[in-house]
Amino acid sequence: MDTPVPPRQSEPRPRRRDRHGRGMRGPIAPPQVPLSVTRADAFVDLVYDSRDRLERRWPQLQNVDFIVLEVPGFGTDEVPDADADGEAVPLGRAVPAAGGYRDRIVIYRRPVEIRTKSRDERALLVHEVVVEQVAELLGLSPESVDPRYGQD
């Protein structure tokens, strides 16, 4: 005669899938895909690309800090500008070394973005602003900083 089999204790089984059987969820896009790059990160990349292009010709730019702020007047690196008129919104500024800080070039992201429609336009405008600020900082004309300035 058959001996009764004792009931098995119910042990939790490891979950291999989600409850609907579609597999584990993952990120929408891998980090190297442009979908995961924010607009602010893409803008910073444009500024650093311009800096890198100019550093090849002007090695002294290695001692200059390039800073991206959202809008003028709300950053920690703001210094009152005596010759700024109250109506025009600046796209960038050059701040000479003072008070323990190195030379700085500040680029304002939102005013630049508002003036451009595409990424290519934005890249051109960012490069022009960076060249103008480097020229101001070095006391040169923008054409001498970058011979292609104003040609695009």
Backbone bond lengths (Angstrom), bond angles and torsions (degrees), N, CA, C in turn:
res aa  C-N    CA-C-N  psi(-1)  N-CA   C-N-CA  omega(-1)  CA-C   N-CA-C  phi
1 M - - - 1.288 - - 1.473 112.80 -
2 D 1.213 106.88 147.19 1.463 115.78 -174.89 1.516 110.03 -77.08
3 T 1.317 112.31 134.60 1.459 117.17 175.38 1.525 108.23 -90.30
4 P 1.289 114.20 137.90 1.465 116.12 -179.36 1.536 110.94 -64.38
5 V 1.305 114.77 140.04 1.472 121.59 178.24 1.521 107.53 -86.85
6 P 1.324 116.03 127.75 1.470 117.11 179.36 1.534 109.96 -66.45
7 P 1.307 116.90 145.04 1.473 119.19 -179.57 1.529 110.32 -63.75
8 R 1.346 115.54 141.94 1.471 120.67 179.11 1.516 109.50 -75.40
9 Q 1.296 113.34 142.98 1.461 116.29 175.45 1.523 107.57 -75.52
10 S 1.285 114.14 139.56 1.462 117.32 -178.87 1.531 109.08 -81.34
11 E 1.294 114.48 113.09 1.467 120.33 176.84 1.519 108.11 -101.58
12 P 1.281 116.29 140.91 1.469 117.12 178.87 1.527 109.94 -66.20
13 R 1.292 114.66 131.74 1.451 119.91 177.99 1.529 109.41 -84.78
14 P 1.308 117.03 145.70 1.472 117.89 177.06 1.525 109.53 -66.89
15 R 1.322 114.76 140.22 1.466 119.59 -179.32 1.513 109.27 -85.35
16 R 1.289 115.30 125.70 1.452 120.20 179.28 1.523 111.46 -104.93
17 R 1.290 117.19 -17.99 1.458 122.19 -178.32 1.516 108.70 -140.44
18 D 1.315 114.16 167.19 1.454 116.36 174.26 1.528 108.68 -74.81
19 R 1.275 118.32 173.04 1.459 119.84 -169.11 1.522 114.09 -69.36
20 H 1.345 117.89 -15.32 1.464 119.29 178.36 1.522 112.27 -97.92
21 G 1.334 117.17 1.43 1.440 120.68 174.66 1.514 115.67 77.26
22 R 1.336 118.27 20.82 1.456 120.55 -177.86 1.527 113.13 -98.39
23 G 1.282 118.91 1.76 1.454 120.43 -179.16 1.521 111.62 97.11
24 M 1.306 114.26 173.80 1.454 119.70 -178.37 1.525 110.15 -75.79
25 R 1.306 115.72 147.82 1.457 120.19 177.51 1.517 109.96 -82.91
26 G 1.303 115.46 149.17 1.456 120.92 178.63 1.522 109.71 -135.66
27 P 1.306 116.45 -175.14 1.462 118.87 179.26 1.526 110.88 -66.97
28 I 1.319 116.29 155.60 1.462 121.03 179.54 1.523 110.08 -64.41
29 A 1.325 115.43 -43.18 1.461 120.03 -179.90 1.517 108.57 -141.32
30 P 1.311 117.74 145.54 1.460 119.23 176.73 1.530 110.58 -67.12
31 P 1.322 117.77 157.92 1.467 120.53 -173.84 1.525 114.70 -60.96
32 Q 1.328 119.07 -26.53 1.460 119.96 -177.46 1.526 113.06 -80.57
33 V 1.322 118.28 -6.42 1.456 122.04 179.55 1.527 108.85 -84.78
34 P 1.336 118.31 138.87 1.470 120.74 -177.16 1.522 114.94 -57.76
35 L 1.327 118.68 -19.34 1.452 120.75 179.51 1.527 111.56 -59.43
36 S 1.325 117.22 -31.07 1.450 120.13 -176.34 1.536 113.25 -89.11
37 V 1.327 117.92 3.56 1.460 121.76 178.68 1.523 108.34 -94.56
38 T 1.320 116.62 125.78 1.462 119.85 179.61 1.522 109.97 -76.33
39 R 1.329 115.89 164.75 1.470 120.01 177.82 1.516 110.81 -62.25
40 A 1.314 116.69 -38.84 1.465 120.25 179.97 1.524 110.86 -64.50
41 D 1.341 117.10 -41.76 1.468 120.68 178.27 1.520 111.05 -65.00
42 A 1.330 117.08 -41.08 1.465 120.65 178.76 1.519 110.36 -63.59
43 F 1.336 117.48 -37.25 1.466 121.11 179.16 1.526 110.46 -67.22
44 V 1.313 116.98 -43.76 1.469 120.64 178.08 1.527 109.97 -60.41
45 D 1.334 116.79 -39.07 1.463 120.64 177.16 1.524 111.15 -61.15
46 L 1.335 117.54 -39.77 1.469 120.88 178.09 1.529 110.90 -63.28
47 V 1.326 116.50 -42.78 1.472 120.36 179.35 1.528 109.99 -63.38
48 Y 1.324 117.09 -45.18 1.466 120.08 -179.20 1.524 112.23 -68.32
49 D 1.337 117.49 -32.01 1.465 119.90 175.06 1.529 110.61 -63.71
50 S 1.332 116.33 -43.00 1.472 119.87 177.76 1.516 110.89 -64.53
51 R 1.324 116.31 -42.03 1.465 119.92 178.19 1.523 110.45 -60.15
52 D 1.331 116.61 -45.07 1.462 120.42 -178.68 1.524 111.18 -63.01
53 R 1.339 117.47 -39.72 1.468 120.45 177.57 1.527 111.03 -61.48
54 L 1.318 116.46 -40.92 1.466 119.81 -177.41 1.525 112.28 -77.87
55 E 1.335 117.89 -29.40 1.471 120.89 -179.27 1.519 112.08 -64.27
56 R 1.322 117.11 -27.21 1.466 119.23 178.37 1.520 110.55 -63.79
57 R 1.320 116.09 -35.91 1.465 120.93 -178.93 1.526 111.96 -90.68
58 W 1.312 117.21 -31.93 1.470 122.97 -176.65 1.529 109.26 -123.34
59 P 1.332 118.75 86.52 1.476 120.87 -176.82 1.527 113.81 -63.00
60 Q 1.326 118.21 -21.17 1.469 119.87 179.56 1.531 112.22 -67.16
61 L 1.323 118.08 -11.09 1.464 120.43 177.16 1.526 112.35 -71.61
62 Q 1.326 117.27 -10.04 1.463 119.48 175.82 1.526 111.14 -66.18
63 N 1.320 116.81 -19.80 1.465 121.66 179.70 1.524 112.17 -97.46
64 V 1.326 117.10 13.26 1.458 122.06 -179.58 1.523 108.29 -112.83
65 D 1.323 116.36 134.18 1.464 121.45 176.28 1.527 108.95 -88.90
66 F 1.319 116.79 129.80 1.456 122.01 175.46 1.522 107.27 -103.93
67 I 1.332 115.24 123.89 1.459 121.47 -173.35 1.527 108.73 -124.33
68 V 1.320 116.92 138.01 1.459 121.96 175.24 1.522 107.55 -111.91
69 L 1.335 115.85 123.61 1.465 122.10 174.90 1.518 108.59 -117.50
70 E 1.306 116.49 156.29 1.465 120.58 -178.94 1.531 111.51 -65.27
71 V 1.312 116.46 -56.94 1.463 122.04 -177.70 1.523 109.32 -140.74
72 P 1.324 118.20 158.01 1.462 119.86 178.33 1.529 111.62 -68.23
73 G 1.321 115.09 145.23 1.456 120.64 173.15 1.509 116.26 92.72
74 F 1.336 119.44 -2.66 1.449 119.72 -177.14 1.517 113.81 -124.26
75 G 1.321 118.07 16.70 1.448 120.48 -179.34 1.506 111.68 -107.37
76 T 1.309 115.64 166.21 1.460 120.65 179.39 1.518 111.59 -75.70
77 D 1.340 118.08 -17.57 1.456 121.36 -177.69 1.516 112.74 -96.18
78 E 1.299 117.09 12.16 1.452 119.66 -177.77 1.518 111.16 -75.64
79 V 1.307 114.94 133.70 1.455 123.26 174.81 1.509 105.84 -123.24
80 P 1.332 119.92 133.07 1.455 120.25 -179.65 1.526 110.24 -57.93
81 D 1.320 115.35 136.04 1.454 121.81 -178.57 1.519 108.10 -103.42
82 A 1.316 116.61 117.00 1.456 121.38 -175.06 1.518 112.43 -69.17
83 D 1.334 118.32 -33.26 1.455 119.86 -175.57 1.529 113.28 -100.60
84 A 1.310 118.54 15.06 1.467 120.62 178.00 1.519 109.33 -81.80
85 D 1.334 115.60 131.38 1.457 117.68 175.47 1.521 108.70 -84.24
86 G 1.304 116.58 154.62 1.449 121.27 -172.26 1.511 114.78 -74.84
87 E 1.349 119.59 -7.35 1.453 120.57 -173.73 1.519 113.95 -102.43
88 A 1.317 119.29 -37.53 1.463 121.62 -176.65 1.528 110.22 -82.95
89 V 1.323 115.88 135.93 1.454 121.02 177.68 1.526 107.37 -91.70
90 P 1.329 118.32 121.54 1.471 119.55 -178.94 1.526 111.44 -71.78
91 L 1.326 114.93 149.55 1.453 120.93 176.23 1.519 111.23 -93.99
92 G 1.318 115.98 -20.25 1.452 120.88 -179.81 1.510 109.64 -170.51
93 R 1.320 115.51 174.31 1.466 120.57 177.68 1.514 109.63 -157.54
94 A 1.315 114.42 153.04 1.460 121.77 174.95 1.522 107.51 -107.08
95 V 1.311 116.32 128.08 1.462 121.71 -179.00 1.527 107.80 -117.58
96 P 1.345 117.38 112.04 1.473 119.03 179.87 1.527 111.67 -66.19
97 A 1.307 114.97 158.63 1.466 121.35 -179.18 1.523 110.21 -59.92
98 A 1.320 116.21 133.92 1.455 122.11 177.57 1.522 108.65 -167.22
99 G 1.317 116.26 149.88 1.459 121.49 174.10 1.516 114.78 60.03
100 G 1.312 117.46 36.20 1.456 120.30 178.71 1.518 114.45 85.07
101 Y 1.327 117.67 -2.73 1.460 121.42 177.63 1.525 109.80 -96.03
102 R 1.334 115.54 150.28 1.457 120.44 174.17 1.528 109.10 -79.10
103 D 1.326 116.21 173.32 1.463 119.83 172.50 1.522 108.05 -57.51
104 R 1.337 115.66 142.46 1.461 120.09 -179.25 1.517 110.10 -133.19
105 I 1.306 114.51 143.25 1.458 121.12 169.62 1.515 106.37 -118.75
106 V 1.322 115.36 122.79 1.456 121.82 -176.43 1.526 107.79 -109.82
107 I 1.321 116.11 129.19 1.459 122.37 176.17 1.522 107.41 -115.43
108 Y 1.333 116.29 132.42 1.461 121.08 -178.61 1.528 109.75 -96.89
109 R 1.315 115.88 117.19 1.464 121.76 -171.95 1.523 113.91 -67.29
110 R 1.312 117.98 -52.51 1.472 120.43 -173.77 1.529 113.09 -63.19
111 P 1.333 120.54 -45.46 1.470 118.31 177.75 1.528 113.17 -61.04
112 V 1.330 117.42 -34.31 1.465 120.28 177.95 1.525 109.68 -70.37
113 E 1.319 117.85 -44.34 1.463 120.88 -179.27 1.526 112.18 -62.96
114 I 1.310 116.74 -37.35 1.467 120.39 -178.97 1.526 111.03 -65.20
115 R 1.314 117.19 -31.99 1.469 121.26 -177.01 1.529 113.76 -84.89
116 T 1.312 118.13 -1.90 1.467 120.85 -178.51 1.519 110.46 -124.97
117 K 1.347 113.96 154.30 1.467 119.13 -179.08 1.519 112.48 -108.51
118 S 1.323 117.89 -31.23 1.459 120.06 -176.94 1.527 109.87 -124.45
119 R 1.317 114.62 169.95 1.465 119.71 179.38 1.526 110.58 -65.87
120 D 1.326 117.46 -37.34 1.467 120.31 179.41 1.522 111.59 -65.06
121 E 1.343 117.11 -43.53 1.467 120.45 175.85 1.518 110.39 -60.71
122 R 1.319 115.80 -42.05 1.461 120.61 -179.18 1.527 110.76 -62.70
123 A 1.333 116.63 -42.80 1.465 120.53 179.10 1.530 110.93 -62.09
124 L 1.337 117.18 -41.74 1.471 120.36 178.35 1.528 111.56 -64.52
125 L 1.331 116.02 -45.17 1.465 119.22 -178.90 1.526 111.30 -66.59
126 V 1.324 117.61 -40.91 1.465 120.48 177.84 1.528 109.63 -59.93
127 H 1.324 116.94 -44.91 1.465 119.58 -179.33 1.534 110.79 -64.15
128 E 1.326 117.52 -40.96 1.464 119.85 177.70 1.522 111.53 -61.76
129 V 1.323 116.76 -43.75 1.468 120.46 -179.99 1.530 110.10 -64.51
130 V 1.322 117.45 -43.56 1.466 120.73 178.97 1.529 109.86 -61.83
131 V 1.339 117.81 -43.97 1.469 121.02 179.48 1.527 110.34 -62.40
132 E 1.329 117.82 -43.58 1.468 121.01 179.56 1.520 111.36 -61.61
133 Q 1.331 116.99 -42.13 1.468 119.89 -178.28 1.527 111.31 -71.73
134 V 1.326 117.57 -37.42 1.465 120.71 176.07 1.522 109.46 -63.88
135 A 1.332 116.49 -42.25 1.470 120.53 178.55 1.521 110.80 -61.13
136 E 1.325 116.90 -42.50 1.467 120.43 178.62 1.526 110.56 -63.89
137 L 1.319 116.77 -42.59 1.457 121.10 -178.87 1.526 111.67 -65.78
138 L 1.343 116.59 -39.43 1.462 120.61 -178.27 1.525 113.00 -87.20
139 G 1.330 117.76 -8.65 1.456 121.14 -179.57 1.520 112.55 73.61
140 L 1.313 116.90 34.75 1.456 122.69 -178.73 1.529 109.65 -122.43
141 S 1.324 116.05 173.04 1.464 119.81 173.59 1.526 108.66 -84.58
142 P 1.325 117.92 151.27 1.467 119.76 179.37 1.531 112.80 -58.92
143 E 1.348 117.29 -32.85 1.465 120.48 179.79 1.524 112.09 -66.54
144 S 1.328 117.26 -30.78 1.466 119.20 177.91 1.538 111.64 -79.17
145 V 1.327 117.31 -25.89 1.468 120.53 176.78 1.529 109.61 -72.96
146 D 1.328 116.92 -45.79 1.465 122.16 177.41 1.522 107.96 -137.00
147 P 1.332 117.87 110.57 1.467 120.61 -177.39 1.530 113.52 -59.82
148 R 1.322 118.33 -21.64 1.469 120.84 179.30 1.526 112.53 -89.56
149 Y 1.317 118.40 6.98 1.470 121.81 -178.49 1.532 109.82 -62.11
150 G 1.320 115.61 130.24 1.452 121.98 176.76 1.515 114.90 80.02
151 Q 1.316 119.78 0.06 1.452 121.90 -178.82 1.518 113.09 -90.68
152 D 1.311 118.55 -18.06 1.474 120.88 -175.08 1.495 111.83 -82.45
